[in-house]
Amino acid sequence: MPFFDRILAVGSVGVVALATVLTFIVNDDVLPVLDNWHWTLSIGAAWLLAWRGERQAEADLPAYRRWFSRGLACYAVGQLIWDMQALFGWRGMPTPADFFYWLLGPCYAIGLLQALKIHLSAPRLVAVKLDAAAMTLALLGLILVLYLSNAPLTALSELVVLIIYPLGLLSAANLALLLIPFLCLRINTSLILLVSGLSLLGYSWMEWNLRALQGEPEAGSLLNVLFSWAGLLLGFSAYDWHLECTAANERLRFYRLCQRFIPGSSLLIAGVTLIVIIVQNIDLPIANITALVTTAAILLMSTLRQSLLLSESEKLLETERLIEESQKRYEHLAYHDPLTGLPNRLLFEDRLKHALAHAKRNGGALALLFVDLDRFKDVNDSLGHYYGDELLIKIARRLQKRVRADDTLARLGGDEFVLLMESLSENTEAAGIAQTIIELISQPVQLREGHVVAVGASIGISIFPKDADDAMTLIRNADSAMYRAKEIGSGSHQFYTQDLTRQARQRLRLDADLKGALARQEFVLHYQPIFAGSADADLRIIGVEALIRWRTADGRLVPPDDFIPRAENNGLIVPIGEWVTVAACRQLAAWDQETDCRLRLSINLSPKQFHDARLLAGIESALQQSGIAPQRLVFEVTESALGQYQQHAGEVLTTLRDMGVGVALDDFGTGQSSLSRLRQLPFDELKIDKAFIREIPTHPIDGQIAANIMQLARILQLTVVCEGIETEAQLRFLQAEGCKRFQGYYLARPQPAEQIPALCRPPVPTLPEPQANRQRPRHS
């Protein structure tokens, strides 16, 4: 409270306290002046306190509190007019001062009703108004009977004046009381002062008017002092007025119970009125009629009010039920995966921490299995995310059936699941569960519209306390082990070792380096020639295959086997592949300026790049930028890139063919070879993998396989390219079997772009036998 307000509050209390003491000391002649003096000072201080409080809190509290200061202002004006009337000896009824006195109660009632309107629904607001009206009628009847039973009236105007004073103030006090149960308020000081001030002032006016009916009120009585104290209570309450709602369940239940019995208080007052009539033997028709009418009206209002509240209660109960269901749903969503219903990362980490604490206390062990689906992206890319979500749901259900009651299965996101195994007896138990999970996931899944898909799983396992003693490290180690399992091959599981942590850190560094290399354009292309020629003709270069290399900042040339698998895993293979297409097409156009040899260009498409939605647009853009004819471009696709979704693969391959671009099936025979797929998909070329060439002619079976593949290609009208030729004997054998296109170290190594034009000029002679055991590294 500011200094001025503190002085005002203390000073006003001191003045009224002094007036109270002087009432018993001063002469009777001075008492009327003393009464007017402390009335005026107290009500003026009350208004000033209310106004000051309103100004200081206007930005924070609603405007309805302004009615409190307005009411006290009217009351203060009335007091000043009363002082002037007393000065001139005007004692009539009613007087101008009475009009301003009357406004105090209605102003407070208006403000309190506005407060209720802000916080209550329409039906409940009507119920409160009915309660207030019933209480007002009950008070009206009681006040009227009390007045009629104590003194006769000479005029109807006197009756109206006498009733309005206490009726307005006591009705406002009742409204303030109704705020408590209907708004579920905490009972604070300002609320107590408000109810006390209105009730005390209403009682004082009613007692004053009764004495006025019986004769001149006595000056200097305690009743007169009550007017000043009641006014100060209203001023203090208005200064610090605020509402505090409660959320305590016990108090809320109590307030709801109170709401049921509020109509009973009106009936109780009506009953007291009847008792007064009977006890005092009031034989006035107007008193009997008043009691009867008010009782009937109260009963009618109570009935209507109860029906409104009953309807509102039913709606409230339904709303509370819906809110409770929503809260449960939100709580479930906060800790569970919305797609599969499994625990999410937040709930899983909490359970893992509890399990670790329990294991540490009891000296137990537990296992963490990090499960990642293999080939899941193929489902999303080929069929769409809708089918991918359905696949995740069905796999989650499969795993839930295998999980023990004490274990926790969670989905961390994407296609990653994690299983917490508690009460682990030995490590082999975790390995057995991992193998079971792999077998469950690998079984085909029937999706909607007849789609049948099969994915695999790679699982990493970390053990407490062997591998880690905290939750985050345990998860991280299982993740590292999962990556190792993926490198070994689909459908495997691996336990964590320290070496896996080092590998994980290397993967992170490689990811960052690859991103930087792409931004700094550190990638370069080498080109391995492709030759054509029969057994009785010299070989000539007809095309090249673009092979990527990474030239680091220190000048070191990194082969593709060292970074392409990681780029496939982290998604960088797509932008890298786009760069390869653009750069290779530009280089082909540059060679056209140097030589008349119109070479064909072969470019490898990674599985992720093949399924990327931007593939076709990127190829078309590269062709337009370079200006080369689409017929000179061949894209090599491995069997693994095709996946299990022949319809999607066929659409992409057909679109490439429609663009005029050639399509080759690379590494044929090393993947899931399917003759029906080879027959149905629109390929132009078939590249026999070096695995079948390496042992020719010393291994008869490999030679027969290669010969059969070439015979199959001729039946399907596909051009055959044999890659990985390392010796003259291999070349002669393949020529004898009818192959006319060759690629390998025996003929030419991958070389920089500037060396290719030299190969176009003279026919290429047969090169001497290379050193023994020379191996060609895998190309991308």
C-alpha distance (Angstrom), angle and dihedral (degrees) to the residues before:
residue distance angle dihedral
M1 . . .
P2 3.83 . .
F3 3.81 119.1 .
F4 3.82 94.7 -106.0
D5 3.80 92.1 50.5
R6 3.79 90.7 47.9
I7 3.82 90.9 52.2
L8 3.81 90.0 46.9
A9 3.80 93.4 50.3
V10 3.79 95.8 45.1
G11 3.80 92.3 42.9
S12 3.82 94.7 50.5
V13 3.80 92.3 48.5
G14 3.79 89.7 48.2
V15 3.81 92.4 50.3
V16 3.82 93.6 50.7
A17 3.81 91.4 44.5
L18 3.81 89.8 51.0
A19 3.81 90.6 48.4
T20 3.79 89.5 50.9
V21 3.81 90.7 54.1
L22 3.82 93.8 43.4
T23 3.79 90.2 53.2
F24 3.79 87.8 72.5
I25 3.82 95.4 42.4
V26 3.80 113.0 40.0
N27 3.79 125.7 78.9
D28 3.78 120.9 -90.2
D29 3.80 91.0 -112.1
V30 3.81 90.6 62.9
L31 3.81 96.4 45.7
P32 3.85 97.5 85.4
V33 3.81 90.0 52.9
L34 3.82 90.5 45.9
D35 3.80 91.0 51.1
N36 3.82 93.4 51.5
W37 3.79 89.6 44.5
H38 3.83 98.2 55.1
W39 3.83 92.2 37.0
T40 3.80 90.9 56.1
L41 3.79 96.1 42.9
S42 3.81 95.1 45.5
I43 3.81 96.5 47.5
G44 3.81 90.9 43.7
A45 3.81 90.5 52.2
A46 3.82 90.4 45.9
W47 3.80 91.8 54.3
L48 3.80 92.4 45.9
L49 3.83 91.3 51.2
A50 3.81 91.2 49.8
W51 3.80 91.9 48.6
R52 3.80 92.8 47.7
G53 3.79 91.9 49.3
E54 3.79 91.3 49.3
R55 3.80 92.3 51.1
Q56 3.78 94.0 49.5
A57 3.81 96.1 47.7
E58 3.80 101.1 31.9
A59 3.80 93.7 112.6
D60 3.80 94.0 50.1
L61 3.79 106.0 38.1
P62 3.82 130.1 55.2
A63 3.77 121.7 -95.1
Y64 3.80 94.2 -112.5
R65 3.81 90.6 86.9
R66 3.82 87.4 67.9
W67 3.80 86.7 77.1
F68 3.80 88.6 65.3
S69 3.81 93.1 58.7
R70 3.81 90.2 41.7
G71 3.79 91.2 54.1
L72 3.79 92.2 48.5
A73 3.80 89.6 47.0
C74 3.82 90.5 54.5
Y75 3.80 89.8 47.2
A76 3.83 90.2 51.0
V77 3.83 91.1 50.0
G78 3.80 88.9 50.2
Q79 3.79 90.0 52.2
L80 3.80 91.9 51.8
I81 3.82 90.0 50.2
W82 3.82 88.6 48.7
D83 3.78 89.4 53.5
M84 3.78 90.1 53.2
Q85 3.82 91.2 47.1
A86 3.81 90.1 50.8
L87 3.79 89.3 50.0
F88 3.80 89.9 56.2
G89 3.83 94.9 37.3
W90 3.82 96.5 -114.7
R91 3.84 107.8 160.9
G92 3.78 101.8 159.0
M93 3.80 127.5 128.3
P94 2.91 123.7 -97.6
T95 3.80 104.5 23.6
P96 3.83 132.7 173.3
A97 3.79 89.1 -99.1
D98 3.82 90.3 60.3
F99 3.81 92.3 62.2
F100 3.83 92.7 58.0
Y101 3.81 92.0 42.3
W102 3.80 89.4 55.2
L103 3.82 92.6 55.6
L104 3.82 94.2 66.1
G105 3.82 96.3 75.8
P106 3.87 96.5 42.5
C107 3.83 91.6 47.7
Y108 3.80 91.1 53.9
A109 3.81 90.4 44.8
I110 3.82 91.3 52.3
G111 3.80 91.6 49.8
L112 3.79 93.1 48.6
L113 3.82 92.1 47.8
Q114 3.80 89.6 52.4
A115 3.79 89.6 51.9
L116 3.79 89.2 52.9
K117 3.80 91.1 47.1
I118 3.80 91.4 55.7
H119 3.80 94.8 53.7
L120 3.82 105.7 30.0
S121 3.79 134.4 72.0
A122 3.81 118.0 -116.6
P123 3.85 97.2 -99.8
R124 3.80 93.0 47.7
L125 3.81 90.9 46.9
V126 3.81 89.6 53.6
A127 3.81 89.2 49.6
V128 3.82 90.9 52.9
K129 3.80 90.8 48.9
L130 3.80 90.2 51.0
D131 3.80 90.0 49.7
A132 3.81 90.3 49.8
A133 3.80 92.1 46.9
A134 3.80 91.5 49.0
M135 3.78 90.9 49.4
T136 3.79 90.9 47.8
L137 3.81 91.4 51.4
A138 3.80 90.8 48.1
L139 3.81 90.7 51.0
L140 3.79 90.7 45.3
G141 3.77 91.1 55.6
L142 3.80 93.4 46.3
I143 3.82 94.1 46.6
L144 3.78 92.3 46.8
V145 3.79 93.3 49.7
L146 3.81 91.4 47.2
Y147 3.77 91.5 51.1
L148 3.80 94.5 45.1
S149 3.78 92.1 47.7
N150 3.81 95.2 52.0
A151 3.79 106.4 42.6
P152 3.80 139.4 4.0
L153 3.80 118.8 -111.9
T154 3.75 123.1 -130.0
A155 3.83 95.9 -163.9
L156 3.80 139.7 18.4
S157 3.83 90.1 -126.4
E158 3.79 89.7 62.9
L159 3.81 90.3 53.6
V160 3.80 91.9 50.6
V161 3.80 92.1 48.8
L162 3.77 93.5 48.7
I163 3.83 94.5 47.7
I164 3.80 98.7 45.4
Y165 3.82 94.1 58.1
P166 3.83 100.2 61.4
L167 3.82 94.9 25.6
G168 3.81 94.5 61.2
L169 3.80 94.5 43.7
L170 3.79 96.8 44.4
S171 3.82 91.6 45.0
A172 3.82 89.4 53.6
A173 3.81 88.9 49.4
N174 3.81 89.7 52.6
L175 3.80 90.4 50.3
A176 3.80 89.6 52.4
L177 3.80 88.9 52.5
L178 3.82 90.8 49.0
L179 3.80 89.1 57.0
I180 3.79 90.4 67.6
P181 3.84 101.3 63.0
F182 3.81 97.9 29.0
L183 3.83 95.1 49.2
C184 3.82 93.5 32.8
L185 3.79 92.3 -126.8
R186 3.74 131.9 -175.5
I187 3.79 106.8 -123.4
N188 3.80 104.6 -115.2
T189 3.81 133.4 175.1
S190 3.80 96.4 -96.6
L191 3.81 91.6 53.5
I192 3.82 92.6 48.4
L193 3.82 91.3 48.8
L194 3.80 91.4 48.8
V195 3.81 95.5 51.4
S196 3.81 91.6 42.1
G197 3.80 93.5 48.4
L198 3.83 95.0 48.1
S199 3.81 93.2 43.9
L200 3.82 93.3 46.4
L201 3.78 92.6 46.8
G202 3.82 91.9 46.5
Y203 3.80 91.5 50.4
S204 3.81 91.0 46.3
W205 3.80 92.1 53.1
M206 3.79 92.8 46.1
E207 3.83 91.7 50.3
W208 3.81 91.2 43.7
N209 3.82 91.5 52.1
L210 3.79 92.2 47.8
R211 3.79 89.2 53.9
A212 3.79 89.3 45.6
L213 3.80 89.6 56.3
Q214 3.80 89.5 52.0
G215 3.77 94.9 45.5
E216 3.80 141.9 -69.8
P217 3.85 112.1 -17.6
E218 3.76 113.7 -114.8
A219 3.79 114.2 -103.8
G220 3.80 118.0 -130.0
S221 3.81 95.4 21.0
L222 3.79 123.9 145.1
L223 3.78 86.9 -109.8
N224 3.78 89.4 65.3
V225 3.81 90.9 51.2
L226 3.83 89.6 51.9
F227 3.82 89.1 64.2
S228 3.80 90.1 61.5
W229 3.80 95.4 44.2
A230 3.81 91.6 48.0
G231 3.81 91.1 50.4
L232 3.81 91.3 51.9
L233 3.81 90.5 50.2
L234 3.81 89.4 55.4
G235 3.79 90.9 48.5
F236 3.80 93.8 51.1
S237 3.82 92.2 46.2
A238 3.81 92.3 50.2
Y239 3.82 91.7 47.8
D240 3.82 94.4 58.1
W241 3.80 99.4 25.5
H242 3.82 115.9 154.9
L243 3.79 137.8 139.2
E244 3.81 122.6 -128.0
C245 3.79 116.6 -166.6
T246 3.78 121.0 -155.4
A247 3.79 129.5 -140.1
A248 3.81 97.9 -170.9
N249 3.79 108.9 128.5
E250 3.80 95.0 -142.8
R251 3.79 92.9 52.2
L252 3.81 91.6 45.6
R253 3.79 90.8 53.6
F254 3.80 90.1 48.6
Y255 3.80 92.1 51.1
R256 3.80 91.7 49.7
L257 3.78 88.5 52.5
C258 3.82 90.1 50.4
Q259 3.81 91.0 52.7
R260 3.79 89.7 60.3
F261 3.80 93.0 55.8
I262 3.82 99.2 43.3
P263 3.84 93.2 95.7
G264 3.78 87.2 54.9
S265 3.81 90.9 65.1
S266 3.82 90.4 59.0
L267 3.78 90.7 49.0
L268 3.81 89.0 47.8
I269 3.81 91.2 55.7
A270 3.80 89.7 47.0
G271 3.82 88.1 51.0
V272 3.82 90.6 51.1
T273 3.80 88.2 52.4
L274 3.79 90.9 54.8
I275 3.82 90.7 47.5
V276 3.81 90.7 51.9
I277 3.81 89.9 51.5
I278 3.80 91.4 49.8
V279 3.81 97.9 41.5
Q280 3.79 95.5 46.0
N281 3.80 90.9 39.5
I282 3.79 93.2 -130.3
D283 3.76 107.3 -171.2
L284 3.79 98.9 -171.9
P285 3.82 118.8 125.9
I286 3.77 91.5 -147.6
A287 3.81 91.2 55.9
N288 3.81 92.8 49.7
I289 3.79 92.3 45.6
T290 3.82 91.1 47.9
A291 3.80 92.3 51.2
L292 3.81 92.1 47.1
V293 3.82 95.4 46.2
T294 3.79 95.2 45.9
T295 3.81 92.4 47.8
A296 3.81 92.2 49.7
A297 3.80 91.9 46.0
I298 3.80 91.3 48.9
L299 3.80 91.3 51.1
L300 3.80 91.0 49.4
M301 3.81 92.9 48.1
S302 3.79 92.0 45.9
T303 3.81 91.3 52.6
L304 3.79 92.3 49.2
R305 3.76 91.1 44.5
Q306 3.80 93.2 51.3
S307 3.81 92.0 50.5
L308 3.80 90.6 51.2
L309 3.78 92.7 48.5
L310 3.79 91.8 45.7
S311 3.79 90.5 54.9
E312 3.78 91.0 44.9
S313 3.81 90.8 47.3
E314 3.78 91.0 53.8
K315 3.79 89.8 51.0
L316 3.78 90.0 45.5
L317 3.78 92.4 50.8
E318 3.79 90.5 49.4
T319 3.79 90.4 48.1
E320 3.79 91.4 48.2
R321 3.79 89.5 50.1
L322 3.79 91.2 51.4
I323 3.81 91.0 45.9
E324 3.78 90.8 49.7
E325 3.80 90.8 49.9
S326 3.80 90.1 47.6
Q327 3.79 91.4 49.5
K328 3.79 90.7 50.9
R329 3.79 89.9 47.7
Y330 3.80 92.1 48.8
E331 3.79 91.4 47.2
H332 3.80 89.2 50.5
L333 3.82 91.5 48.7
A334 3.79 90.7 48.1
Y335 3.80 91.1 59.5
H336 3.81 103.2 25.5
D337 3.77 136.8 61.6
P338 3.84 107.7 -104.2
L339 3.81 92.7 -144.2
T340 3.80 104.2 47.8
G341 3.81 100.9 16.7
L342 3.81 90.3 -127.2
P343 3.81 121.4 134.2
N344 3.80 111.6 -81.3
R345 3.80 128.4 -136.4
L346 3.82 93.5 -82.5
L347 3.80 95.1 53.8
F348 3.80 93.0 39.3
E349 3.81 93.4 53.6
D350 3.80 89.7 49.1
R351 3.82 91.9 51.7
L352 3.79 90.9 44.6
K353 3.81 91.2 54.3
H354 3.81 90.9 50.0
A355 3.80 91.0 47.2
L356 3.80 91.1 50.1
A357 3.80 91.7 49.7
H358 3.80 90.4 50.1
A359 3.81 92.1 47.2
K360 3.82 91.7 49.4
R361 3.82 91.8 51.5
N362 3.80 94.1 47.6
G363 3.80 99.0 34.5
G364 3.79 92.3 -118.2
A365 3.78 133.4 145.0
L366 3.80 133.4 -129.5
A367 3.79 136.7 -173.8
L368 3.78 131.7 -138.2
L369 3.82 117.4 -153.4
F370 3.81 116.1 -163.5
V371 3.82 108.2 -160.0
D372 3.81 122.2 -165.0
L373 3.80 122.4 179.4
D374 3.79 118.6 -126.4
R375 3.82 120.8 -137.5
F376 3.81 91.2 6.4
K377 3.80 91.2 130.3
D378 3.80 88.5 59.5
V379 3.80 88.5 62.8
N380 3.82 92.8 51.2
D381 3.78 93.5 44.3
S382 3.81 95.9 45.1
L383 3.78 104.8 33.9
G384 3.80 102.5 18.4
H385 3.80 136.8 -108.9
Y386 3.82 91.8 -75.6
Y387 3.80 90.7 66.8
G388 3.79 90.5 39.4
D389 3.80 89.7 57.6
E390 3.80 90.9 48.2
L391 3.80 89.7 51.6
L392 3.81 91.5 51.6
I393 3.81 91.3 50.4
K394 3.80 93.2 51.5
I395 3.80 93.7 45.6
A396 3.81 90.0 49.4
R397 3.81 89.7 53.5
R398 3.78 90.9 50.3
L399 3.79 92.0 51.6
Q400 3.81 93.2 46.0
K401 3.79 89.9 59.6
R402 3.80 90.8 55.7
V403 3.81 98.1 45.0
R404 3.79 117.6 100.3
A405 3.80 119.4 -121.2
D406 3.82 92.3 -108.4
D407 3.81 94.7 47.9
T408 3.80 127.0 88.3
L409 3.80 122.9 -137.6
A410 3.81 115.7 -168.3
R411 3.79 138.9 171.3
L412 3.78 113.0 -132.5
G413 3.79 95.1 -172.8
G414 3.79 141.4 -68.9
D415 3.80 108.9 14.3
E416 3.82 94.8 -26.8
F417 3.80 121.3 116.0
V418 3.77 129.0 174.8
L419 3.79 130.5 -159.3
L420 3.80 124.3 -158.6
M421 3.80 113.0 -156.2
E422 3.79 114.4 -164.5
S423 3.80 128.2 -168.5
L424 3.81 91.4 32.1
S425 3.77 112.3 -171.7
E426 3.83 98.6 -171.7
N427 3.80 139.7 -12.5
T428 3.79 93.4 -106.5
E429 3.80 88.2 65.6
A430 3.82 89.9 63.3
A431 3.80 90.7 46.9
G432 3.79 90.6 52.5
I433 3.79 92.2 50.9
A434 3.81 90.1 47.4
Q435 3.79 91.8 53.1
T436 3.80 90.7 47.9
I437 3.81 90.5 51.8
I438 3.80 91.1 49.8
E439 3.81 90.7 51.8
L440 3.81 92.0 47.6
I441 3.79 93.7 50.2
S442 3.82 94.2 44.4
Q443 3.81 92.2 60.0
P444 3.85 112.1 102.8
V445 3.80 116.5 -96.3
Q446 3.79 122.5 -143.1
L447 3.81 110.7 -138.2
R448 3.77 130.4 -176.4
E449 3.79 122.5 -69.3
G450 3.80 90.9 29.0
H451 3.80 97.9 -66.9
V452 3.79 113.7 151.2
V453 3.80 117.2 -168.3
A454 3.78 134.8 176.7
V455 3.77 124.2 -160.3
G456 3.76 132.0 174.4
A457 3.78 135.5 -139.0
S458 3.78 137.8 -133.2
I459 3.81 117.4 -158.0
G460 3.78 131.6 -162.5
I461 3.82 119.7 -163.0
S462 3.81 129.2 -158.5
I463 3.80 123.7 -179.5
F464 3.82 130.9 -147.8
P465 3.01 123.6 -109.4
K466 3.81 95.9 6.5
D467 3.81 98.3 59.9
A468 3.82 103.9 23.3
D469 3.79 142.1 -12.0
D470 3.81 101.1 -149.5
A471 3.79 133.6 61.3
M472 3.80 101.2 -115.5
T473 3.81 94.5 47.6
L474 3.80 91.4 46.9
I475 3.81 91.0 53.8
R476 3.79 92.9 44.6
N477 3.80 92.3 50.2
A478 3.80 92.4 49.4
D479 3.80 88.3 50.5
S480 3.81 90.5 52.7
A481 3.79 90.6 50.0
M482 3.81 89.7 50.5
Y483 3.82 90.8 56.0
R484 3.78 89.3 52.3
A485 3.81 89.5 51.6
K486 3.80 90.0 52.1
E487 3.81 90.9 52.0
I488 3.80 90.6 52.6
G489 3.80 91.1 51.8
S490 3.78 143.2 -86.2
G491 3.77 117.4 -55.5
S492 3.80 98.7 32.6
H493 3.79 137.6 113.7
Q494 3.78 130.9 -150.0
F495 3.80 135.7 -165.2
Y496 3.78 118.9 -133.3
T497 3.80 122.5 -97.5
Q498 3.81 132.5 173.7
D499 3.77 89.1 -108.2
L500 3.80 89.1 63.3
T501 3.80 90.0 59.0
R502 3.77 90.5 54.7
Q503 3.78 89.6 48.4
A504 3.80 90.6 50.6
R505 3.79 90.7 52.7
Q506 3.77 89.7 48.7
R507 3.80 89.6 51.6
L508 3.80 90.4 53.1
R509 3.79 91.5 49.6
L510 3.80 90.7 46.7
D511 3.81 90.8 51.0
A512 3.78 90.9 53.5
D513 3.82 92.2 44.5
L514 3.81 92.0 49.8
K515 3.79 92.0 52.2
G516 3.78 89.6 49.8
A517 3.80 92.0 46.5
L518 3.79 91.2 53.9
A519 3.79 91.6 48.7
R520 3.82 92.8 46.4
Q521 3.85 92.6 43.7
E522 3.80 93.5 -123.9
F523 3.81 93.4 152.0
V524 3.81 119.0 102.4
L525 3.80 133.3 -175.4
H526 3.78 128.3 -126.0
Y527 3.78 120.7 -170.7
Q528 3.79 128.2 -142.5
P529 3.81 112.9 -156.6
I530 3.80 123.0 -124.2
F531 3.81 114.9 -147.7
A532 3.79 133.1 -158.4
G533 3.80 130.9 -159.7
S534 3.79 142.6 115.6
A535 3.79 128.2 -117.5
D536 3.82 93.1 -89.1
A537 3.81 97.5 43.9
D538 3.76 136.6 66.0
L539 3.78 118.6 -102.1
R540 3.76 118.9 -108.2
I541 3.79 131.4 -171.3
I542 3.81 113.5 -105.2
G543 3.77 102.5 163.9
V544 3.77 149.0 -11.5
E545 3.79 136.6 -127.6
A546 3.81 115.7 -133.8
L547 3.82 111.4 -130.5
I548 3.81 121.5 -174.9
R549 3.79 125.5 -132.1
W550 3.79 131.3 -179.0
R551 3.78 116.9 -133.0
T552 3.80 106.0 -164.3
A553 3.78 125.6 -149.5
D554 3.82 90.7 -95.3
G555 3.82 91.2 55.4
R556 3.80 96.3 -104.6
L557 3.82 114.7 145.0
V558 3.82 110.3 -136.4
P559 3.84 115.6 -157.3
P560 3.81 118.5 -131.4
D561 3.81 94.9 -111.2
D562 3.81 88.1 68.3
F563 3.79 97.5 56.6
I564 3.83 112.2 11.1
P565 3.86 94.9 78.8
R566 3.80 89.8 52.5
A567 3.79 91.8 47.2
E568 3.81 88.2 52.0
N569 3.78 90.1 52.9
N570 3.81 98.9 47.1
G571 3.81 96.4 40.3
L572 3.83 96.9 -112.9
I573 3.80 89.4 116.0
V574 3.81 89.7 81.7
P575 3.84 97.4 60.1
I576 3.82 89.5 37.2
G577 3.80 90.0 52.7
E578 3.80 90.8 48.8
W579 3.80 89.4 52.9
V580 3.82 91.2 49.8
T581 3.81 91.8 53.2
V582 3.79 94.1 49.5
A583 3.83 95.3 43.0
A584 3.83 94.3 46.0
C585 3.81 93.0 49.0
R586 3.80 90.7 50.4
Q587 3.80 90.1 49.9
L588 3.79 91.7 50.9
A589 3.79 89.4 52.9
A590 3.83 89.6 49.4
W591 3.83 91.7 52.9
D592 3.79 88.9 53.6
Q593 3.80 87.2 63.8
E594 3.82 92.1 53.8
T595 3.80 103.8 41.2
D596 3.78 141.9 20.8
C597 3.79 91.0 -131.5
R598 3.79 106.0 110.1
L599 3.77 102.9 -152.6
R600 3.78 126.9 -167.0
L601 3.80 117.0 -126.0
S602 3.82 122.4 -139.2
I603 3.81 118.9 -161.6
N604 3.81 126.2 -174.9
L605 3.81 118.5 -128.5
S606 3.78 116.3 -152.6
P607 3.82 118.5 -140.0
K608 3.79 93.1 -107.7
Q609 3.78 92.2 46.4
F610 3.80 91.2 49.2
H611 3.83 90.7 55.9
D612 3.80 95.3 41.2
A613 3.81 114.3 115.3
R614 3.82 91.9 -136.1
L615 3.82 95.1 56.5
L616 3.79 99.6 97.4
A617 3.79 95.0 41.8
G618 3.82 90.4 49.7
I619 3.82 92.8 51.5
E620 3.78 92.2 48.3
S621 3.82 90.4 49.3
A622 3.83 91.7 50.1
L623 3.81 91.2 51.0
Q624 3.78 91.9 50.0
Q625 3.81 93.6 47.9
S626 3.81 94.3 48.6
G627 3.79 97.6 38.0
I628 3.81 94.2 -140.0
A629 3.79 121.8 142.5
P630 3.84 114.3 -99.6
Q631 3.84 90.0 -130.1
R632 3.81 89.5 69.4
L633 3.79 92.7 60.0
V634 3.81 123.5 85.1
F635 3.80 123.4 -176.8
E636 3.80 116.9 -155.5
V637 3.80 116.2 -146.4
T638 3.80 125.0 -173.8
E639 3.77 123.2 -139.6
S640 3.82 90.1 -113.1
A641 3.82 89.7 58.5
L642 3.78 90.4 58.6
G643 3.79 91.7 59.5
Q644 3.77 119.8 -176.1
Y645 3.76 96.4 -56.1
Q646 3.76 105.7 92.8
Q647 3.79 94.7 169.9
H648 3.81 93.7 58.7
A649 3.81 92.6 41.4
G650 3.78 90.2 49.6
E651 3.79 91.9 51.9
V652 3.82 92.2 52.5
L653 3.80 93.7 45.2
T654 3.79 92.3 46.8
T655 3.79 90.9 51.3
L656 3.81 90.0 51.5
R657 3.78 90.2 50.6
D658 3.81 90.7 48.8
M659 3.80 88.5 53.8
G660 3.82 87.9 56.9
V661 3.79 93.8 -110.3
G662 3.80 120.1 137.0
V663 3.82 122.0 -124.2
A664 3.82 125.6 -152.3
L665 3.79 128.4 -169.8
D666 3.82 104.2 -133.9
D667 3.83 128.2 -153.6
F668 3.77 91.8 11.2
G669 3.79 113.9 -166.0
T670 3.82 98.1 26.6
G671 3.80 97.8 83.7
Q672 3.78 134.2 45.4
S673 3.79 93.4 -50.0
S674 3.78 114.2 -160.0
L675 3.81 122.4 -176.2
S676 3.80 91.3 -159.5
R677 3.80 90.3 54.1
L678 3.80 91.1 47.2
R679 3.80 89.7 50.7
Q680 3.81 96.4 46.4
L681 3.80 102.4 40.3
P682 3.82 117.8 80.3
F683 3.83 103.0 -114.6
D684 3.81 125.4 159.2
E685 3.79 100.4 -169.6
L686 3.77 138.9 29.5
K687 3.81 119.4 -152.3
I688 3.80 113.3 -158.3
D689 3.79 109.3 -142.1
K690 3.79 119.5 -115.7
A691 3.81 89.5 -119.8
F692 3.82 87.9 78.8
I693 3.82 93.5 42.0
R694 3.82 99.7 48.7
E695 3.85 97.2 77.9
I696 3.82 97.0 39.6
P697 3.00 124.7 152.3
T698 3.83 97.1 4.8
H699 3.81 93.1 58.3
P700 3.82 109.1 57.6
I701 3.80 94.8 -165.4
D702 3.82 93.2 57.5
G703 3.77 89.9 48.3
Q704 3.78 91.3 50.9
I705 3.80 91.6 48.2
A706 3.80 91.1 51.3
A707 3.80 90.9 47.9
N708 3.80 91.7 49.9
I709 3.82 91.5 49.0
M710 3.80 90.1 52.7
Q711 3.80 90.4 48.5
L712 3.79 90.0 50.7
A713 3.82 90.6 49.6
R714 3.81 91.0 52.2
I715 3.81 89.6 52.4
L716 3.81 90.1 51.1
Q717 3.82 90.3 43.7
L718 3.80 93.1 -119.8
T719 3.79 125.5 148.6
V720 3.82 111.5 -119.6
V721 3.80 124.0 -140.6
C722 3.81 117.5 -173.0
E723 3.79 111.6 -153.8
G724 3.79 131.9 -171.0
I725 3.83 96.4 44.1
E726 3.80 106.9 169.5
T727 3.83 104.2 163.8
E728 3.79 140.5 39.7
A729 3.80 89.6 -120.4
Q730 3.81 90.7 59.1
L731 3.82 89.9 49.4
R732 3.83 93.7 48.8
F733 3.81 92.3 47.2
L734 3.79 93.5 50.9
Q735 3.81 91.8 45.6
A736 3.76 89.1 51.6
E737 3.81 89.7 52.8
G738 3.79 90.1 54.8
C739 3.81 102.5 -99.2
K740 3.81 112.5 146.4
R741 3.82 104.0 -179.7
F742 3.79 125.1 64.7
Q743 3.76 142.1 178.0
G744 3.80 131.1 179.3
Y745 3.80 149.2 102.5
Y746 3.79 91.5 -79.2
L747 3.79 88.9 65.4
A748 3.80 103.0 31.8
R749 3.77 139.1 -27.1
P750 3.83 123.5 -131.1
Q751 3.79 106.3 -82.0
P752 3.79 140.9 178.0
A753 3.78 119.2 -79.7
E754 3.78 95.4 -107.6
Q755 3.84 91.9 63.0
I756 3.80 96.2 55.5
P757 3.87 98.8 77.4
A758 3.84 90.2 60.2
L759 3.81 89.1 61.7
C760 3.77 91.4 56.9
R761 3.81 97.0 62.3
P762 3.82 110.1 63.7
P763 3.82 125.9 25.8
V764 3.72 110.9 -92.5
P765 3.81 112.8 -108.2
T766 3.76 122.2 -144.1
L767 3.78 107.7 -86.7
P768 3.83 123.8 -135.0
E769 3.77 122.1 -95.7
P770 3.85 110.4 -79.8
Q771 3.78 122.6 -130.2
A772 3.78 116.7 -72.4
N773 3.79 121.8 -87.0
R774 3.80 92.5 14.6
Q775 3.80 106.3 158.9
R776 3.76 129.5 -161.9
P777 3.81 113.4 -135.5
R778 3.78 119.0 -125.8
H779 3.76 114.6 -87.0
S780 3.78 128.2 -143.0
